[in-house]
Amino acid sequence: MLNGFLGSGKTTLFRKLLAQSKKKEIPICAIVNDMSELDVDGELIGGMSIVEENEQIMESIHSCVLSSKQGIKKLDLALNKLISRQEPELIIIETSGSCHPMPLIEYFKNKNQVKLTGVFALVDSLMLSHDYEYGKGLIPAMQKNMAESKRDTVNLLVEQILFCSHLLLTKSDRIEEGKLPTIAGYVQQINPYVSTHSVQFGKLTIESLFDLEEYNYHKVSKLVTELKPVLEEEEDKDRPYDLATRVIKDDRPFHPQRLWDACHNYLDKRIYRSKGFFWLCTRDKHSLLWNQAAGSISLELIGSWRAGVVEDEDHGISDFEIEQLKELLAKETGRFGDRHCDLTVIGGKGQVDRFTDALKACFLTDEELDLWKNGYQFPDPWPKKLVKVVS
């Protein structure tokens, strides 16, 4: 089970493990959970060749948190469906970032058909450095919440660490050199019994997952007793910890400069996550992945729009293939072929609307769309070199 706060790198690790399973011919199944209705993570995992070749190995659960009462029911259905039609050696579950591990651990304790081994907590080193003084402020923040009888994302982050069997520190390449031991030291004060490893870009061997022993339920039994009454009050909530989600859907491209300015002026630490697919008017051939966690944003190239290929005079494909693309594009309802923007924003209820409204104001206006169609070159401050997502 890949658990961890919003934007900690779970999907990146998941994709790497799935790619290894295909290369090494290891029978595997995947369950992915996204609290948003857009199911961005499900699309990313579903677009991998191993899933495209056999869609029966994956189940996607979205529009709810897996640890909610509704989420547990959907998990049980998904798991039973997977193991009824194949015999995987391994099942990997990616939870949404707002998922509490305890209800899932309690579920697997009584599930005889499968054995729970690794409960990985992925912890974003960059987020800890920015928001919690390299981890120093995490325990005091938790103590303050306890004194005020308050539960928010600090509780979730700490409790994800408390229940894990293995702690993975991600994005360590993006923090100040020499600070990783500091972060590890503070985090291990929360759970001194857990093994801690640094994982960059999802580089973890799939073979190591087969060396894991069954999850030690006894170690967390006292913790379960203490937290169960509290979590029972949260199990009916599909948006716990004062989190809110907003969805942005539009067929227009973003104005690059306005998008850049909006991110610098409106993105604060209560916007925990935003992700999705979009296009820029200056890069209208490319389908891009928007990936924001805490204060960092990455744009990733995930493919080409069909409309962009058809419009490109140097497309390099046959006339027959172009005709096929045109037939597919004729079925699209958007103004710009298959090009569209689908984003989800997750954050504190008091901040999420402010950032969402700022993003919506970044789409091209009708006047700007006319300029774009006539070849006007809009300013584009975003890096010219983009990361390409590969399996």
C-alpha positions, 0 to 999 in steps of 0.5 A: 500500500502506497500511502502518503500526503498529497503530492508526495510522489506515490503515482511516480513510484507506482508507475515505476513499479508497474513498468518493472513488473511488465519488463520482468513478467511479474503478475501484478494488479493495481488499485488506484484511488483519487479523491477527485472526480477527474481521476487523474491518477487513474488515467496516468496509470491506465495509460501505461502499456501494461494496463492497456494490454490487459485492462483487467489488472487495474481498478480505479476508485475515485470521487471518494477517499479510500479510508472513508466508509464508501471507500472501504466498500469500493475497495472490497468490491475492487479487490474481490473483482481482481482476484476472481479473474487472475492470480497476481503475485502482488497487488499494489494500492495507491491511496489518495493523499488525504487517505488515513491508513488505519481503516485500511489496515483494519480492513486487511487484518480481517481479509483472508484472501490476501496478506498485507505486507508493506504499508509505505508512507511517502513523505515529501522532503521538499514540503517538510523543508518549506512548511515545517523547518526540515521537519523540526516544526512537525511535532510542535504543530501536532502538539498544538493541535492536541492541546486545542483538540483540533484535527487537520492535515498535520494529524493526517501526516503524523498518523500516516507516519505512525502507521507505516511499516516503511518510510520513504523520503521523496524529492530529497534531490530538491532540498538543501544539500546535507539536510536529508539526515535532519529530516530523517531524524525529526521524522523518526522521532514520530516513528522510531521503529520504522526503516527510513529510505530516500527514494528519488524519481520512484527508483525502488526495485520491485523485487524488494517488495517480495522480501517484506514480511506481513504487516505487524498489526500488534505494533499499532494495536494501542494506537488503533484503540486510541484513534478509533473513536476519533476516526469513526467520526471521520469515516463518513466524510469523503473530504476530511481534514477541512479539505475541499476539491474544485474541478476546472474544465475548459476547452480553451488554452491557458495564457502562459504569462497569466498562468505564470503570474497566477501561480506566483501570486496566488499559490500558498501552502494551503493549496496542497495539490493541483493536477490534471491535463492542459494546453498552452496557446504557445505549445498547442501541439502538446498535451501537458500534465500539470503537477503541483504539490505544495510550493512546486509545480512541474509541467510534463509532456505526456503526448500530442493532441490529435488536432495538433498532429493534423494541423502540423504540415510536418506530421510525418505520418501517412495520409491514411493515418491523417484521415483516421485522426480526422474521423476521430476529431469529428466526434469531439465536441470541443472547439479545438478538437481533442484539446482541453483542460481538466484540472483538479485543485485540492486545498483548505476550504478557505483558500481553494476558491481563491486559487481556482478562480485565479487559474480560471482567469488565465484562459484566453479571452475571445479576443485573445483566441482571435489573436492566437488563430492569426499567429500572434506570439504570446509571451511564455515564461515557462521553461522550454525544456519539459519532462516527458513521462515515460514508463 
